[in-house]
Amino acid sequence: MADNKQMECMGRVTDILPMTMQDGMASAPQGGGYMDDIIAQYQRRIDEALAREHITLTDTAKQTEALFFPLLEFAESNEHCTFHCPGIDACDHIHKGYTARMDENGHISYAKCRMNSASHTGLSPATLKDAAQIPARYQAMTFANLKTGTNNQSAVVYARQLVKEGTAAKGLFLTGPMGIGKTHLAVATLQAWADEGHSGIFCNVSRLLEKLRGCIDTGKARELYLRPLEEADMVVLDNLGGERDTEWTREELLRIIENRYEDRKLMVITSNLTLEQFVWRKDVRWQRICHLIADSCMAFKLTAPSA
């Protein structure tokens, strides 16, 4: 920071420093070196907060000294909400229930935090996980016991980012051969999503279609199965493409995915097939489905781990 800004910066920094640090500043030598150290500490906190939120400032913003304090305000809010959140009821943030947002131009704003968002249910994670209908065999699948390597690292990083960003994020399309860990990663994402207080549901695509077809024979209301898929904040569609490919199944899948897409609801989809392989089926409904998935999900191809 330029020398002619040193005194102004010191005066403004002391307003936000703890009293113990202010006492240290008062007894410290009045040269520029001590102030440079303080500014460097705060700059490091700013850089870490920007990295956590995947924000890259424009060159102009980086060179604008007047943005130092808005950036510091953003960093402090981000640290509080990331590492010290006590829950919405006990929130002690200066803007209760809100967290700072920063754009690439250095403009700060405040938005509802994940605990105060419309998608936050207020239910306990245990209740949300029960409602997610995760099969018993998969219930132990979490990020903690997921094997991570170069074969899936990018997908895991994005899945964690998705959980953090909430409903503003894009979904996830995982493709790769059987036994590669696609379902584990999808379920781990759903479990972490529930831990954040959001609703979600797991469904195996083939089994779901069997239930919907059964409604035709029994007269049971389709809404019993479709409404949870429409209302949940996140839906895991496991093993897309494993179902018998018929005109009826394509229509049903298109309807389900199109409804989620139009409502901007998150989807985490696993498949042994790539989107290109679905398109090769040369059916207009599969082409539409692939377009919707590509537009609303980040696609990752998982491979076998290196020997």
N, C-alpha and C positions, 0 to 999 in steps of 0.2 A: 504494500500500500504506500502511496506517495507520502513524503515527509510532511507536506502541508495538510495532510489528512490525519496525522498521528494524534493530535490533541482532541479533535472532534471524535475520533474513533474511541479514544480512551474514555472520554466522558460518557459516550453512549454505552460502551461495554460495561462500565462500572454499574450502570443501571440494572443490568441483568445478571451480574456475577453474584455468587453467594458472599455474605459479609466476611467470611473467613478469607476469601480470596481478595476482597477489597482491602482488608487490613494488610495483606501481604503486598499488595500493589502500593499502598501508602508508604510502606517502609522500604520499598524497593528503590534501587537507583532510578533516577528519572530519565535515563537515556532511552533511545528508541529500541534497544535490544530486547528489553523485558516485554515491551508492548508487542514487538514482533512475535515473541514466543506465544503470547496470549492469542494473538490473531491467528497464528499457525495452528494452534489447538482447535480453535473454532472452525477454521477452514477445513481441517481434517474431519470434523464432525459433519460439516456440510457435504463434503465429498462422499462420506460414507452413507449419509441419508439419500443423496441423489443416486448412488449406486444401488441401494436397497430397492428403490422405486424405479430403477431402470430409466432414469431421466438423463438425457444428454443436453446440456445447455448450448445454445448457439454461441458462436465466437463473440458476437456483440455482447451477449449477456455475461459471458465470462470476463469481459474487459470493463464492465460497467461497475465502478466502485459503489455506486448508490444501492446496488442490489445486495451488498454484503449482509445487511441487517434483515431484509426480508428472507434471504436464504438461511440465515441463522435461526430466524423464527420458525421456518419450515423444518429445519433440522431438529430443533428442540421438540416440536410437536410430534415429529416422526419418531423420535427416540422414546418419548413418553408413551405413544400409542403402540409401538412395536414391543417394547421391553417392560413397560410398567403398567399396562392396562389392568385395572382392578374390576372391570365389568361396568356395564352402563349405569347400574344403580349407584355404585360407589365412585363413579368417574370424578376425578379431581382436576381434570384438564381445565384450563382457563376458559375454553369454549366447550362446555360439557356436551359429550355425545358427538363432537365434531373433530375432525383432524385436518391438518393443513395439506393442501395440494399445491404442486408447483408445475408450471409448464416450461417448455424449453426456452422461453423468453425471459424466465425469471419472475413471472407474475404469480403471486401467491393468492390462494383462495381457500375457503373452508367448505368441506362437504361432510355429510354424515359418515361416521366411522362404521366399520364392519359390525360393531355391536349395536349400532343404532340404525342400521339400514333397514329398509322395508323388508328385505329377505331374511333378516335375523328373526328367528321364531320365538326366542325367549325360552325355548325348551332345553332341557339338559342334553348334552351329547349322547348319553346312554339312551335316552328316549328317542332321539333322532336316529340313532343307529338301529334301534329295534324297528322303527318305521321304515328304514331303508330296505328291509327285506333282503339283506345280504345272506346268501346260503351259508349254512353252518360250516361247511368245509372252507369257506373263504373268510370267515369272521376274524381270523387271526392275522390276516394280511394287512400290514401297515408299512409306512415308510421306514420304520425302525428295523424291520427284518427283511426289507427288500434288498436283494443283491444288486449293487450298482457298479457299473463298469463303463468302459468306453462304448459298449454296445447299446447302452440305454441312458447314458448320463444326460444327454440333452433333453430327452423326454422327461426324466425325473426332475431336472431343474425347472422345466416349464410347468410341470404338474404342481410343484410346490408354489411357483409364482402364481398359478391360476387360483389356488386356494387363498393365497394372500390378497389377490386383487378382487376376489369375489365375483359378483354377477357382471362386472364390467369387462371381465376377461373373455377371451375366446375359449372354446372348448378344446377337446383333445381327440385326435384320431390316431389310434395305435395299430400298426400293421406289422406282420412278421409271421414266421412259422409257428406251429404249435409248440407249446412247452417253453416259450421264450420269456414268459413273465408279463405278458400283456394284461391278463386279468388281474394279476397281483398289483400291478401299477394302477390300474383303473380302480380297484377296490381300495387301495391305500389312499388314493385321491379322494374318494367318496368318504372314507373314514375321517380324514383330516378336515374335509368340508363340514362334516357333522360336528367335529370338535370346535369349529368356528361358529356354531349355532345356526347353520343353514340346513334346509331340508333337502333330501335327495332320495333316490330309489334305484335299486339294482334290478335289472331284468335280463335274462337270457332271451335273445331274440327268437329262437326256435320255440322255446316254451311259451313265450308270450303269444306267438301266432297260433299255437295249438289251442290256447285258452280262448282266443278270439274266434277261432273257427268253431270251437265247441259251443259258443254262444248261438251260432246259427242253428245247431241241432237241438239245443236245450231251451232256447228262448231266454237264457240268462242275459241280464243287461250288460252290454259291452262297456258301459260307463264304469262298471265295477273295476275294470282293468285299465281303461283309458284315462279316467280322471286323474289318478295319481301321476301318470306320465305327463299330463298337462300342467299340473299344479306344482310339482316338485321343482325346486330351484336348480337341481342337477339330476340328470338321468344318465345312468350307465347302461348302454346297449352292448351287451357282451356277445361276441361271435356273430357279428353281422356277416351274412353270406353263407352261414352254416345251415340256414333253413332251405327247405325245398323251394326252388325258384319257379314260381308260377305267376300268372297274371294277377291272381288275387293277392298273393303275398307282396308283390311289388306295390300294388295299390295301397295296401295297409301300411307298409313301411313308409311310403311316400307321405301318406296322411300324417303319420306320427311325427316324422322328421320335419315335415313342412310346418306343422303346428308349433313345434319347439322353435324352429327358425324364426317364424313370424313373431312369436312372443319374446324373442331374444332370451330364451332359456338355454342354459348350458347343457351340452351333451358331451359325454366321454364314451367313445365308441371303440371297440376292439374288433379286429377282423384278421383272418389269414390272408385276405386279398387286399391288394392296393386299390386305390380309387381308379387307376387306369385299367385294372383288370375288370372292375365293375362296368366301366364305360365300354369295354370291348364286347360286352354282352349285347350291345347295339339295340338297347331298348330305351325309349324316350323317358320312361319313368326312372330307370337306373341313371340315366344321364342327368335328370333333374335332381335325384337324390345326391349324386356325387357333387353337383354344383353347390347344393345347400351345405353339404358337409365341408367342402373346400372353403366356402365363404365364411363359415362360422366356427371352424376348428383349425387348430394347428396340427399338421400331420407329421408323424414320426415313424420311421421304419426301424423296428428293433431287430437286431441280428444276434446270432449265437456268440456268446463270450469267447474271447481269444483263449486258446489253449495255454 
